């Protein structure tokens, strides 16, 4: 930490008052006390720029004070060209790692950097996907996956110099106890269309099991492992694993069950595999599909709807369970989070400030934000 109990959140683009307002909303979401909020400082910078765009003296000052870094800055926009994904995900990794080296060289024995990657650095690989594997010459479904692998390779190379831990979460869903979530991507985008009766067909392999993991499980795991000396130099799959994952048939069934319980009056559409739609769908279904925003959503997420990934996470789950961190029930979490998304109007209910935060998050996509503590 820069000082005992003090944290710094680096944010790009917005003026400091706007950044401070976003931090205040984030602190309120996290339930921080007034004293805890007072320990968090907003710092205007861009982690993809050399020295984060800071004056050299300030950058060196921070490097001399910081004892822990969590690098979560990333763009998760699957549609970006490779050059733009690299600017967000690789350039930021390079600069954060340079900062971490400077922190370590200044002789803080307890300095710990934490690097958040993604389980989907596996790209198009199939079969047993282990934590020890990284670049196996795989192809990728999108620039996001490729740029995240390139960033992770840089982090792995830095392990010889700094006591770094790499985390690979899968697809994040809401908190297991309340269903809360801040960014309504993936499943929640399909839920929004279903609620509005704008999902004329379902296109997915019904038996495929996507890897969904509650956000509090991921956060609890990272916080615990960041304090364990033996976690330095290791890679952790923060995933559910196939045996604890739900099929798309069950996931979409649960979605429409919750909508029905709330009196939505929305009927579950017919389900097709990709490649079957044009041959088997009715003319009315085809017309609605081609005019629906679902078509664009399917184009974005198709690789994750057609197949499943078998992430090796057994050893990590055993290690976390020994510390009392157990993977929550995925179906229960998804049901709670579906209700939370509907009740919160996907993060916009309650106040205009919350709506503005949601819009800001969607526009920036976290691509130039990092946290140091």
Secondary structure, 3 states (H helix, E strand, C coil): CCCCCCEEEEECCCCHHHHHHHHHHHHHHHCCCHHHHHCEEEEECCCCCHHHHCCHHHHHHHHHHCCEEEECCCCCCCCCCHHHHHHHHCHHHHHHHHHHHHHHHCCCCCCEEEEECCHHHHCCCCCEECCCCCCCCCCCCCHHHHHHHHHHHHHHHHHHCCCCEEEEECEEECCCCCCCCCCCCCHHHHHHHHHCCCCCCEECCCCCECCEEEHHHHHHHHHHHCCCHHHCCCEEEECCCHHHCCEHHHHHHHHHHHHHHCCCCCCCCCEECCCCHHHHCCHHHHHHHHCCCHHHHHHHHHHHHCCCCEECCHHHHHHHHHCCCCCCCHHHHHHHHHHHHHHCCCCCCCCHHHHHHHHHHHHHCCCCCEEEC
